[in-house]
């Protein structure tokens, strides 16, 4: 099996990760990644396992880091980094320097290490794991919130700082070993060269990449090949990450992050994220398994107090340092605790720095084992830190006045500017989120001089929206305080245009708690989603995207068939009637789903109406195709379509209608009859 070391490594890695990850999630109530790390530790303990090639598994794990950071970049735009630069740049730099000094002092004072090993140890424990932080934020749905954006921006700056440290290590090792060929000027030139190459790479990605990568995605997407599109996404992520390291001396992880961040500008970014997600998850599992394999289990018995002290520095020391910096920069208490919880662990760059130190003979393998052991413990404890966050908030607010003041602070863009005109806060339209649908809505509202407030995410074009005259608030719309900031109590209407059904329902419930009579408009992706909302709410309007599309298709088709009528006055009048009748049918369909008569069988009724709407559109297109073949006149085509539509909606053959039965007609039947009569005013009117 030596020739199949890749296969046996994958079999062992995935085979152990699955049960250990399940046990961690199911019984320990901790993230599955803790189980993955334990699976890596079990590789060297459990007998009879297929052989594992450690070096090959590390390379596969590196691919996992690339894909994970690529995914982070797809959800992190340049605007996000600009919005948090005031806290991410000074915060990350200050936290790493203070944490490194604390670690070095402990290494010299308690363990009597030399200055080279102590400094390397300090910086190794000063940088947190981007992979762990990203996973933690995704689990808690914080990646699109301002606190999550601050944490990600902080980690990006730590990664950049760690790249500079890797450049400085060789000359630093030469100085420690007593070499006289190293000068401060040579070190400064080397650092300046690295920063210059990194700046060139970033500029190249932001300028050329923002034009090239979206264009490449668009051209490949137009081929219609799903496999080719997925290959393009993965190829861009890995090739750019490799090029960043090989050409510009930037880490693979950072290169992949910027590739994703640039590709985020493309309209196909969401599809790219979905296509890369399965491989991203699979390879990130291998990363955590490889972390567990780096650990020598005997270290817990040989150096327990050293490991305990390192864990204490990472959790208590780093959390306290980052917490103090965020509070000193006058950010909210919640942001400080979130950043502190994110930084209370160490990860991949710690291993890289320690490995480089071993290669340069600054430290021995013992430090690597201590760092890996502390890393596993802190990663396992990290979910507890997030769980403690609300409890710490309550404790600090009750005990300390400064904490109460910090808790009352608002992050940037979380409220309207102080000079907001008073008329914007009365009768305004509140729009939840920004998207292609929301963009057209906002454009229409602004063109018609309607007062508009947008509840946005940090990644939305906040400055552009404000420059166009919108009020913008960044926050979670399910939080009552965010809607209070939007002055929902005095709003004219609330619009929820592009939100998942469950989240839209939460926003609706929150809005109803604040304003019982506010008109609310919700756009849903399927009819069954309408069943989530209160059927008796007369101030709620629900629009179903597929049903609207189907009926619009039918209406436009009918209009095309009658637009060449000789009598232009009658033509306009008939088109208007067609629109009115189809609009009435649409509203009746949605109301039937929301109404009490369909409440017991919402799913079934929704499916029937969905199929009905699709059939309307299908009948329209079939009529166009058939009548084109038969060379019928537009008038004859319109009349025939109207009659067929009327017969279908009645649910019986057309000839039965001519018999003049006295059976009671349904609303859909009346709509169809009226539609047919308006299309053919000379047709025989059946008598009731």
N, C-alpha and C positions, 0 to 999 in steps of 0.2 A: 504493500500500500504506500510505499515511499513516493511512487510516481503520482499519487493522488492526494498529496498533502493538503492541497486547497480544499478538496471535497471533504476529507476527514476533519479538517479544521472547522469547516462550516457545519458539518454534522454535529460535532461536539459542541460548538458554540451555540448554535440555535437549539440543539437538543436539550442542553442544560438551562439555557435562558428561559425557555418556555415554562417548565415547572417551577423554577425558582421565582420567576416574575409573577406567575399566578399566585403562588403562596404569599408573596409580599403584598400583592394587591388585595387578595381575598381574606387573609387571616391577620396580617400585620398592619393592614390599613395604611401602608406606605406606598410610594410610587414604585412601579415595576422596575425602574432602573436600579433600585437597591437590590432586588433579586438578581438582576443581571450581573452586578458586581460580585455578589456571593457566588454566582455560577462560575465566574472566572476564577475565584478562589478555590472552588471545588474541583477545577480541572486537575490541579496538582495533588488532590487528596483522594478522590474516588478512583479505585482501581478498575482496570479493564476497559477504559474509554478509548475510542479511536485516537490516534496520535494527533497532536495539534502543533502546527508550525507557528511558533510565536511571532517571528518576524513577518510572516505573511499576514497573520491576523492583525498585526499592528498597522500594516499598510491598508488593509480593508477598513480598519477603524478610522484611519486618516480620511478615507473616502467618505465615511459616515460623517465626520466632522465637516468636510467640505459641503456635503449636501445639506446638512443641518443649518450651517451658516448661510448657505444659498437660500434656503427657505426663510430664514430670518430676514435676509436682505429683501426678499420679495414682499415682505410686509413692513419694511422700514424704508421710508423715502428720505431724500436729502432734506426735505422740509422738517422731518421729525428730528434729525440731528441738529438742525439750526434752532429749532424751538427749545432744545434742552442744552444747548452749548454752554449757557451761563452756569449750569450746575455740573454738567458731565466733565468738562475740561478741568476746572479747578478741583472738583470733588475727587475725580479719579486720580489725578496727580498727587494731591495732598494725602489721600488715603493710602496710596501705595508707598509713599515716602515715609509716613509716620509708622505704618504697619511694618515696613522693612526695618526701620530703626528699632522698633520694639522687639522684633524677632532676633535681630543681631545682638541686642543687649542681653536677651535671655540666653542665647547660645554662648556668648562670652562669659557671662556671669555665672551660669549654672553648670554648663558643660565644658567650659574652658576651651572652646574651639578657637582656632586662629582667625584673624580678621577676614581672610578671604572666604573661608567656609561660612563664617557667621553672616557676612554680607549677602552671599549667595542664598543662604537659608532664609534670610529675612525677605528678600525679594521673591523667593519661590513661594512663600506662603502669603504674599501680599496680593496676588492676582487670583480672582475667582474663576470658576468654570463657566464659560459662556454657554456650553451645552446644557449644563444643569440648570442655569438660570432661565434659559429659553424654555426648557421643558416645564419648569415650575410655573412660569408665567402663562404658558399655553394651557396647562391644566386648570389654572384659575381664571382664564379668559382676561388676562391683564395686558396682553401684547398690544392692544389697540387703545389702552387707557394711558393717561398722562404719566401715572406712576410707573407703569411698565415701560413706557418710552424712555423715561429717565434712567431706569435700570439698564436697558439695552444700550443707550448712549454711553452710560458709565462704563459698561463692559467693553464697548468698542474702543474707548479711549485707553482702557487698561491693556487691551490687545496691542494697540499701537505703541504704548509705552513698553510693553514686553518685547516687541520687535527691536526697539532701540537697545534694550538691555542685552539681547542676544548679540547685537553688533559690538557692544562694549565689553562683553565677557573675555574674548581673546586678549586684547591689550591689558585688561585688568588682571588676567591670570599671569601674563608676562611680568607685570609689576610685582605681583605677589611672589612669584618665583625668583625675583631678584634680577630680572633682565634690565639692562641699562639702555636698550635700544628704543624704549618706549618713552614718549614725551607727551605732555598734556596737549601739545599742538597736534600730534598725530592722532590722538584719541578724538580730539574735537573735529578734525577733518574727516575721520571715519564716520563719526556720528552725523556730521553735516551731509556727507555723501549718502548715507542711508536715508536720512530724512528727505533729501532731494529726490532720490529714486522713488521713494514712497509718494512724494507729492506729484511726480510725473505720472506715476501709475494712476493715482486718484484723478488727476486732471484728465488723463487719457480716457478713463472710464466715464467720467461725468460729461465730457465734451463729445468725444467720438462715439463712445459706447452708447450714449443715450439716443444716438441717431442710427447706429449700425444694428445693435441687438434687437430693438423693436421692429426694424425693417426686416431682419432675417426671420424673426418669429412670424411676422405677417405673411411673408412670401411662402414659408414652409406650410403655414396653416392653410393657405389657399390651394395647396396641392390636395387637401382632403385626407392625407395619410396620417392616421393617429400614431403609428409607429415612428414615422419620420419626425413628427413634432416632438414626441417624447425623447427621441435620440438627440434632437437639436437642443432641447432644454438641458439634458444631462451633459451633452458635449460642451455646451457653453460654460456650465458650472465647473466642470473638472478641468477643461483646457485653460480657462482664465485663471483658475486657482493655481494650476501648475505654472503657468506663465508668470504669475505674480511672484512666486517663489524663485523660479529659475532666472528671470530677467531683472526683476525689480527688488529682490531680496525682501519681499513681503511674505508673511506667513500664508500657507494655503488657506487657512480659515478666513483670514482677512480678505484675501483675493476673492474667495467664493462669496463672501458677504457683499462686497462691492459689485460683483457680477449680478447678484440677485437684486441689489438696490437699484442698479441701472435698468435691469429688465422689468422692474416694477413700473416703469414709465409706459410699458406697452399695454395695449388693450387686452392682450392675451396673458397677462400676468396671472390672473386667477386660474386659468387652465394650466399654465406652467406649474403653478404651485400644486395643483391637484395631481398632475402627472408625475411629479418628482416625489410626492409624499410617500408612496409605498417603499421605494428604494431608500429614501431618507430614513424612514423608521427602521428598516431592516439593518442598514449599515450602522446606525447609531447604537443598535443593540450590540453589535460587535465591538464598538468603542468601549462600552461599559464592561463587556466581558474581558477585553484586553486589559482594562484597568485592574480588575480583580486578579488577573494572571500575573501582574507585576508585583504582587504582594507576597512576601515570605511570611507564612503564618506564624513562624517562631518568634517574629518580632514582638508580638503581643505578650509573650512570656518573658522575653529577654529585656525589653525596654518599655514596660508599661507606663512608668511615670513620665518618661520623655514624650510618649505619644499623648498622654493626658495633658501635659503642659502645652504641647503644640495645638491640640484641639481647643484648649482654653483660649490660647492666643487668637486662633482663627474665629471662634464663635463670639467670645466676649470682647476681645481686643478689636478685631476688625469691625464688628457690629457697632461698638461704641464709637470708634473713630469716624466711620461713615455717618452714623446717626448725628454726631456732633457737628460734622461739616455741613450736612444738609440743613440742620436747624440754624447754624451760623449764617448760612446763605439765605435764611428767611423763607424757607419752603415749608409746606404744611407738615404737621406731625405724622400724618398717614404716609406721606412720601418718604420721610426719614425712616420710619419703621419698615416700609416695603423694601427700600434700598438696603437697609441693614440686614434684613432676612435673606435677600438675594446674595449678599456678599459673605454670608456666614459659612462658606465652604471654599475649597480649592479644587482645581481640576487640571485640564490638559496642559496649560502653559507652565504650571508648577512642575509637571513631569519633564517637560521640554527643557526648562531651565536647569533642573537637577541633572538630567542626562547630559546636558552640555557641560555642566560643572564636573561631572565624573570624567568625561572625555578630556577635559583640560587639567585633570588631576587636582582640582580645587577641593573636592570632597570624595568620599568613598561610597560604596554601595549602601552603607548603613543609613545615610541621610535619605537616599531614595526610598528605602523601605519605610522609614519613619514618616515621610511625606505621603506615601501611598496609603499607609495605615490611617493616618489622620484624615486623608481625603475621603476614604471609605466611610469613616465614622461621621464626618461632617456632612457628607452627601446624604447619609441615612437619617441624620438628625434634622436636615434642612426643612422637611415638611412640618416638623414640630414648631419651628420658628415662625412659619406662616400661620400656624394654628394659634400661636401665642400672641400674634399681632393685635387683634381686637382687645384681648385681655390686658395687654400692656398699655394700650391706648387709654382704656378706662382707668387703670391704676394711676398712670401719670397725670391724667387730667384731674383726678380727684385729689391728688397729693400736691401738685406743683402748679403755681400760677403761670410760670413760663410755658408749661405744657398746654395749659388751657388757651393761652394766647396763640401758641403754635397750631393747635387744633382748629382754631377759628380762621387761620389763613387759608387763602384759596390759591391753587396753582394758576399759572398763566392761562388766559383765555377761558377760565372757568366761570366768568361772569361778564356781563356787559360793561363796556367802558363807563367811567364816571360821567362823561359828557353825553351819554346817549339821550337823544331827544325824547321828550315825554310822550309825543304822539306815537313813537315806535312801540310803546308799551301798552297801547289800548287798541283793541280790535285787530291786532296783528295776526299774521299767519305764522304758525310755528311748524317748521319742517324738520322731521327727524332724519338725520343722516344726509350724506352727499353721495350721489351716484349718477349714472347716465340719465336715469329717469328723474331723479331729483334735480339734476342740473337743468333739464328742460323746464321743469316746473318752476324753479327759482328764476330762470330767465324770463319766463312768461309773467311771473308776478312782478318782477322789477320793471319790465317794459310797461306794465299796466299801472305802475306807481303804487303797488300794494306793499304795505309795511311787512317785512319778512324777518324772522329770526330762525337761524339754523342751529340745531343741536348737533355738533360735528364730532368727529374723531380727530386725534392729533395728526393723523396722516392726510386729512382733508386739506384742500387749499384755503386755509383759514384767512390769511392775509388778503388773498384775491377776493374772497367773498366779502370781507369787510370793506375793501376798496370799492366794491360795486354797490355798497350801500346796505348790505345785510348786517343784522346783528348776529354775532356768532358766539356760541357757548360750547366749550369742549367738556365732555363728561358723559357719564352713563345715563341715558334717558330713562332707565328704569328706576333711577334714584330720584325720589320726590324733590330733593333740594335742587337738582339740576333743572327740573321743570319749573320750580319756583323761581329760579334765576331767569328763566325765559318768560316770567310773568304770565303763566298759563291761566291764572284766575281771571285775567282781563283780556285774554286772546279772543280772536274772532273764529279761528278754526285751527285744528291740529291735523297735520298730514303725516302719515306713516307710509312712505312710498316704497321702500326697499329694505325690509327687515324680515328675518325669519319668523315664521308664524308664532312660535312660543314667545320670542322676544317681543313681537308686536302685541301679543296678548298682555304681557307684563306691562308694557308701556301704556296700553289702553287702561288697564286696571289702576295704574298709578295716576293717570290723568283723571280718571273718574273720581278718585278720592279727593282730588284738588278742585275739580269743577264738574258738577253733576250734569250740567246742561250744555257743555261745550260741544259744538259740532266736530266730529272726528271722521276723517276719511282714511281708510286703510286699503292698501293694494296688496292682495294675496296672490300666491303663485298657483293655487289650486282651489277648487270649490270646497273641498272638505275642510280646508283651513278656516272657512267662514264659520263652521260649527263651533269654533273655539270662543266666539264672541257672544255677548249677551243679545239674544234674539229679540228681546223686548225694548232695546234701546232705540228710540226713535231718532236720536241725534247721531246715530252711527251710520255711515255709508261705506259699504264694502265693494270694492272693485276687484274682479277676478281677471287676471291677466290672460289666461288661455281662452276664457269665454269671450272676453272683449276682442281678442284677436280673431277668433272664429267668426263672430257676428260682424265685426268690421270688414272682414274679408268678404262675407256675403253681401254686405251693404255696398261696398265698392264695386263688386262684380255686377250687381244689379244696376248701379249708376252707370257703369260703362255700357251696359246693354241699352239703356234708354237715353243716353246723352245726345244721340243724333236725331232725336225726334224733330219733326218739321215745326211743330208749334213750340217755340222756345218758352213761352209763358207757361204752358202746360207741363213742359219738361221740368222746369225749375220747381213747379209746385209738386209734381210727382216725386222728384228726388227728395224734396223736403219731407213729404209724407212717408217715403220709404225709411228715411233716417229716423223719423219719429216712431214709426211702428217697430222697427228693429230695436231701437233704444228702449221702448216700453217692454218688449219681449225680454230683453236682457235684464231689466230691472225686476220683472216678474219672476224670472228664473232665480236670480240671487235671493230675492225675498222669500221664495219658496224654500230655499235651503235654510234661511235664517228663521223662517216662521215656525210657529208651534206645530203645524200639521206635519212637518218633516223632521221635527226634533228627535223623534225616536229612531229614525233611520237616516241620519244625516249622510253617512258614507254612501249608502246605496243611492239615495236621491242625488247626491253630488255626482256620482258616477254616471247616472242616467242623464243629467243635465249636461255634463261634460261631453258625453257621447252625442247628445242632441245637437249641441253647438257645433261639434266637429262635422256632424252629418249635414247641417245647414250649409257650411262652407263647402263640403264635398259635393253636395247637390248643385251648388252654384257653379263650381268649376266644371262639373260634368255637363251641365247645361250649356256652358260656353263652348266646351269641346264638341259636343254633339251638334249643336246648332251651327257651329262654324262649318262642320262637315256637310250639313244639310243645306247650307247657304240660305238660312232663314234671315229675314230682315231683323234689325235690332228690335223693332216693335213686337214682332212675332216671338222673338227669343225671350223678351221680357215677360210677355203674357204667359208663355209656356212655363217659364220658371216660376212665376207667381202662382199658377195653378198647381204645379207640382209641390211647391212649398206648402200651399194651403192643404192639399190632400194629405201630405205627410204629417203635418201638425194635427190634423183631425184624427189621424190614425185609421182612416178607412178610404176606400177608393173614391176618386173624384165624382164618379157618377152618382154615388149615394147622396151627395150634397144637392144634386139637381132634383132629387125626389121630394125635397122639401119636408123632411121629417121634423117632428116637434121636439126632438131630444135636446136636452140642455147642453149648451156649448161651454167648453173650457175657455179660460182667458187666452190660452195659446191658439185655440180655434178661432176666436174672435179676431185675434191679431192677424192670423193667416188670411182670414176672409177679407179683412180690411185691406191688407197688403195686396191681395189678388185684385180686388175691385179697383184700387188706385192704379194698379199697373194696367188694367184693362177696363176703362170706364164704360165701354160699350157691351161688356159681357152681361149675360142674363143674371139678374139678382134673384136668388132663391128667396122664397117667402117663408117666414116662420109661421 
